[in-house]
Amino acid sequence: MGEITPRDGIEGITPYKAGEAKIAGRDTAIKLSANETPLGPSPEARKAYLDAAQSMEIYPDGGYGGLRGAIAKRYGLDASRIVCGNGSDELFHLLAQAFLGKGDEAIHTEHGFAVYRIATQAAGGVPVEVTESGLTTDVDAILGAVTDRTRMVFVANPNNPTGTYIPIDEVKRLQAGLPGNVLLIMDAAYAEYVQRNDYEAGLELVATSPNVVMTRTFSKVHGLAALRVGWLYGPETVVDAMNRVRGPFNVSAPAQAAAMAAIEDTGHVAKSVAHNQEWLEKLTTQFTSIGIEVVPAVANFLLLRFSGENGKTADAADAFLRERGLILRGTASYKLPDCLRMTIGLAEQNELVVAALTDFMAGSASP
């Protein structure tokens, strides 16, 4: 008798591990491990979600015309070239399913988002990891890794978990150097937070290039992480292929309603961005002053690097913080074992982390 086994390659996939939310032995904890916005969603989005929940027996709009229209209006896009999904994660999987065959290669950077590798392997493709330069995407390293088997390049800009970015000129140089049959996937999940004159999320490049797509999410600045709504803007051929393989009702009606309300509340987004920028600058200064290296960041989190001298390791800092009920994200799985990633939280949460790490770096005897 035979046995049920997954196809070749599935057992080689390392499952994604989300940021922890609880600490054993504690009833409550402050979670700063998942890059969630501390200000929450727009009040209008909450209301729209609750209103939509009154008719949960009705299937959602399978083409999410209202949501595509709201996105198109906000950014001046062609709504027919937008695909929505159950978070950006589903969009990555759909792209891999539609455009990767067995043995085809997809490039990602060494500290890039873990789902790129997972989506590639799930589709039967081969993930190709390239080095970064100063914890930043290296365009030359990517171009140097392209072979006749390359079909995709994943670039998170800004990148998670490093928080770094590359200017739009570098993105254009990357696209210009890729063969026309290689799809460049620009993951701009944190685009709204970036306050740099040389940054662009990639909308214009998509509009003028046949081999570039850009993904965005409602999970970050819009505060709808629990609802799982992502969207993609791409060439007609890519959009057509994705619509052929995606599920017919892959974004729920309450999620669509909340997302439409959220994208229209530009005031709430501006408030969230201003709070984030204020604390990015404050925390960078404060952590640097106590001897913790802070990677220059443009998103809603900071990557903190510990020297390891005198026992001041990332693991030790993590244990110290947990004793005070504070959860940051360990990044060993991203090949950054000497770092912790901290989501920008509310003022009082940020201050608690600063106080705890100040004591830790000073060699406090106990948490």
C-alpha positions in Angstrom: 0.0 0.0 0.0 1.2 3.5 -0.8 0.9 6.6 1.3 -0.2 10.1 0.7 2.9 12.4 0.3 3.3 15.9 -0.9 4.9 16.5 -4.3 8.7 17.0 -4.5 9.9 20.2 -2.9 7.0 20.9 -0.5 8.7 19.3 2.5 11.7 21.5 1.8 9.7 24.7 2.5 10.4 26.4 5.8 7.0 27.6 7.1 6.5 31.3 7.7 6.7 32.3 11.4 4.8 35.4 12.4 5.8 37.9 15.1 4.9 36.6 18.5 2.1 38.2 20.5 2.3 36.5 23.9 4.8 35.8 26.6 4.6 32.6 28.6 3.5 33.3 32.1 2.1 36.7 31.4 -1.5 37.7 30.9 -0.6 40.8 28.9 2.3 42.0 26.8 3.2 44.9 24.5 3.5 43.5 21.0 6.0 45.5 18.8 6.9 42.5 16.6 4.7 42.6 13.5 4.9 46.2 12.1 1.3 46.9 12.9 0.2 50.6 13.1 -0.2 51.8 16.7 -3.0 54.2 15.7 -5.2 51.5 14.3 -7.5 51.8 11.3 -9.6 54.8 10.2 -12.8 55.1 12.2 -14.6 55.2 8.9 -13.1 51.8 8.0 -14.3 50.3 11.3 -17.8 51.6 10.5 -17.8 50.3 7.0 -16.7 46.9 8.2 -19.5 46.7 10.8 -22.1 47.8 8.3 -20.9 45.2 5.8 -21.2 42.5 8.5 -25.0 42.9 8.4 -25.2 40.9 5.2 -22.6 38.1 5.6 -24.9 35.6 3.9 -24.2 37.4 0.6 -21.1 36.5 -1.5 -18.7 39.4 -2.0 -18.1 41.1 -5.3 -15.8 38.7 -7.0 -14.3 41.4 -9.2 -14.1 43.9 -6.3 -15.1 46.7 -8.7 -15.7 49.2 -5.9 -12.4 48.6 -4.3 -10.5 48.7 -7.5 -12.3 51.9 -8.4 -11.4 53.5 -5.0 -7.7 52.5 -5.5 -7.7 53.8 -9.1 -9.2 57.1 -8.0 -6.7 57.6 -5.2 -3.7 57.0 -7.3 -4.9 57.9 -10.8 -4.7 54.4 -12.2 -6.5 52.2 -14.7 -8.8 50.1 -12.5 -8.7 47.2 -15.1 -5.0 46.7 -14.3 -5.5 46.2 -10.6 -5.8 42.8 -8.9 -6.7 42.5 -5.2 -5.8 39.6 -2.9 -5.9 38.1 0.5 -3.0 40.3 1.6 0.2 40.8 -0.5 1.1 37.2 0.4 -1.6 35.8 -1.9 -0.5 38.0 -4.7 3.0 36.7 -4.5 1.7 33.1 -4.6 -0.6 33.9 -7.6 2.3 35.5 -9.5 4.5 32.5 -8.8 1.7 30.1 -9.8 1.1 31.9 -13.0 4.6 32.6 -14.2 7.0 30.0 -12.6 7.4 26.5 -13.9 9.4 23.6 -12.4 13.0 24.6 -12.2 12.4 28.3 -13.1 14.4 30.7 -10.9 13.2 33.7 -8.9 15.7 36.0 -7.3 15.4 37.6 -3.9 17.9 39.4 -1.6 19.5 37.7 1.4 17.5 39.6 4.0 14.3 39.8 1.9 10.7 38.9 3.0 10.4 35.2 3.7 7.3 34.7 1.7 9.2 35.3 -1.6 11.1 32.1 -1.1 8.0 30.2 0.1 5.9 31.3 -3.0 8.7 30.3 -5.3 9.1 26.9 -3.8 5.4 26.2 -3.6 5.2 26.8 -7.4 8.0 24.4 -8.1 10.5 27.1 -8.7 14.0 27.6 -7.5 14.7 30.6 -5.1 18.0 32.3 -5.8 19.4 34.4 -3.0 21.7 37.3 -3.7 23.8 39.4 -1.3 22.9 42.9 -0.2 25.3 45.8 0.3 25.1 47.5 3.7 21.8 45.7 4.4 20.4 47.3 1.2 19.3 45.8 -2.1 22.2 45.6 -4.5 21.1 46.1 -8.1 24.4 44.8 -9.5 24.2 41.6 -7.4 20.7 40.9 -8.7 21.7 41.5 -12.4 24.7 39.3 -11.9 22.5 36.4 -10.7 20.2 36.4 -13.8 20.4 33.3 -15.9 18.4 31.9 -18.8 16.2 30.2 -16.1 15.3 33.5 -14.3 11.7 34.4 -14.5 11.1 36.7 -11.5 12.9 39.2 -9.3 11.4 40.1 -5.9 12.4 43.5 -4.5 10.9 44.9 -1.3 11.3 48.6 -1.3 11.5 49.5 1.6 12.8 46.2 2.7 11.6 44.2 5.6 13.2 43.5 8.1 16.1 46.0 7.4 14.0 49.1 6.8 16.3 50.3 4.0 15.4 51.3 0.5 16.8 52.0 -3.0 16.1 55.2 -4.9 13.9 55.1 -8.0 16.9 55.6 -10.3 18.3 52.4 -9.0 15.0 50.6 -9.5 14.9 51.9 -13.1 18.4 50.7 -13.6 17.4 47.3 -12.4 14.5 47.1 -14.7 16.5 48.3 -17.7 19.1 45.6 -17.1 16.6 42.7 -16.9 15.7 40.6 -19.9 12.2 41.3 -21.1 10.9 37.9 -20.1 11.8 38.5 -16.4 9.1 39.9 -14.2 10.2 42.5 -11.7 8.0 42.5 -8.6 8.2 45.7 -6.5 6.8 45.1 -3.0 5.9 48.5 -1.7 4.1 47.5 1.5 5.6 50.4 3.4 5.6 53.0 0.7 3.3 55.4 2.5 5.8 55.8 5.3 8.7 56.8 3.2 9.7 60.5 3.4 12.5 60.7 0.8 12.6 62.8 -2.3 14.3 60.1 -4.4 11.8 57.4 -3.6 8.9 56.2 -5.7 6.7 53.2 -5.0 6.8 52.1 -8.7 3.5 53.2 -10.2 5.0 55.2 -13.0 7.5 52.4 -13.8 4.6 49.9 -14.0 2.7 52.2 -16.3 5.7 52.4 -18.8 7.1 48.9 -18.5 5.7 45.6 -19.8 7.6 43.5 -17.1 7.0 45.3 -13.8 4.3 44.9 -11.2 3.9 46.7 -7.9 2.2 45.3 -4.8 0.7 47.3 -1.9 -1.1 46.4 1.3 -3.8 47.7 3.6 -2.2 45.9 6.5 0.4 48.6 7.4 -0.5 52.3 7.4 -4.2 51.6 6.8 -4.3 49.3 9.9 -6.4 46.5 8.3 -3.9 43.6 9.0 -6.7 41.4 10.4 -8.7 41.7 7.2 -5.9 40.7 4.8 -6.3 43.0 1.8 -3.5 43.6 -0.7 -3.5 44.9 -4.3 -1.3 44.8 -7.3 -0.9 47.1 -10.3 0.6 45.5 -13.4 0.5 45.0 -17.2 -2.7 43.7 -18.7 -1.0 40.3 -19.5 0.0 39.8 -15.9 -3.4 40.9 -14.6 -5.2 38.5 -17.0 -3.1 35.5 -15.9 -3.6 36.2 -12.2 -7.4 36.6 -12.6 -7.4 33.1 -14.3 -5.8 31.4 -11.3 -7.1 33.3 -8.3 -10.1 32.2 -6.2 -13.4 33.7 -7.3 -14.1 35.4 -4.0 -10.6 35.9 -2.5 -11.4 39.2 -0.7 -14.3 39.2 1.7 -17.1 41.8 1.5 -16.4 43.4 4.9 -12.7 43.6 4.0 -13.5 45.3 0.7 -15.8 47.8 2.4 -13.2 48.6 5.1 -10.5 49.0 2.5 -12.6 51.4 0.4 -13.2 53.6 3.4 -9.6 53.4 4.6 -8.1 54.6 1.3 -10.4 57.6 1.2 -9.5 58.7 4.7 -6.3 60.5 3.8 -6.3 62.5 7.0 -6.0 59.3 9.1 -3.1 58.2 6.9 -1.3 61.5 7.3 -1.7 61.3 11.1 -0.2 57.8 11.1 2.7 58.8 8.9 3.4 61.9 11.1 3.4 59.9 14.3 5.8 57.3 12.7 8.2 59.9 11.4 8.4 61.7 14.8 9.3 58.4 16.6 11.6 57.1 13.9 13.8 60.1 14.5 13.4 60.1 18.3 14.1 56.4 18.7 17.1 56.4 16.4 18.7 59.2 18.4 17.9 57.6 21.8 19.0 54.1 20.9 22.2 55.3 19.3 23.0 57.3 22.4 23.0 54.2 24.6 25.3 52.2 22.3 22.9 50.3 20.1 23.4 50.5 16.3 20.3 51.5 14.4 20.1 50.7 10.7 18.8 53.9 8.9 15.1 53.2 8.3 12.3 54.7 6.3 9.4 52.4 7.2 7.5 51.9 10.5 10.1 49.8 12.3 13.7 50.0 13.3 16.4 47.3 13.1 18.5 47.3 16.2 22.0 45.7 16.1 23.8 44.6 19.2 27.5 44.3 19.4 27.6 41.2 21.5 30.3 42.8 23.7 30.0 42.1 27.4 27.1 39.8 26.9 25.0 42.5 25.1 23.6 40.2 22.5 20.3 40.4 20.7 19.2 37.2 22.4 20.0 38.6 25.8 18.3 41.9 25.0 15.2 40.0 23.9 15.1 38.0 27.1 15.5 41.2 29.1 12.7 42.9 27.3 10.3 39.9 27.7 10.8 40.1 31.4 9.3 43.5 31.2 6.5 42.4 29.0 7.9 43.8 25.7 7.9 41.7 22.5 10.2 42.7 19.6 11.0 40.6 16.6 14.1 38.4 16.5 15.6 38.3 13.1 17.8 35.2 13.2 15.6 33.6 10.5 16.6 36.5 8.2 20.3 35.8 8.8 20.5 38.7 11.2 21.1 36.9 14.6 22.6 40.0 16.1 19.5 42.2 15.6 16.0 42.8 16.9 13.3 44.6 14.9 11.1 47.0 16.7 7.8 48.3 15.4 7.1 51.9 16.1 4.4 51.9 18.8 2.5 54.5 20.8 4.5 57.0 22.7 4.3 55.2 26.0 5.2 51.9 24.4 8.2 53.3 22.7 9.3 55.0 26.0 9.1 51.6 27.8 11.4 50.0 25.3 13.9 52.8 25.5 13.9 52.6 29.3 14.3 48.8 29.3 17.2 48.8 26.7 18.8 51.7 28.6 18.9 49.5 31.7 20.0 46.5 29.7 22.9 48.4 28.1 23.9 49.8 31.4 24.3 46.3 32.8 21.3 46.4 35.2 21.4 43.3 37.4 17.8 42.4 36.6 14.9 43.4 34.4 
